[in-house]
């Protein structure tokens, strides 16, 4: 998979931006995950989402088709790593 952008939180608002370290990257996927993504894209159309680029107060907006969205048809905000998933260590 070639990752060229991400949804991230800047000043409590969602924006599109470059991935970690401001670089696009290639991420290997197991065949099972690639197959699941293929099946998902055959069943559900991507939804175009418009967000600011990097700065939530910028006038520059970018529209990107997303494969996964919220039930309200918005970009998914990742949970902070401090939230526990219910798994005991």
Secondary structure, DSSP 8 states (H G I E B T S, - for coil): -EE--EEEEETTEEEEE--GGG--EE----HHHHHHHHHHHHHS--EEEEEEES-TT-S-EEEEEES---TTS-------TTS--S---
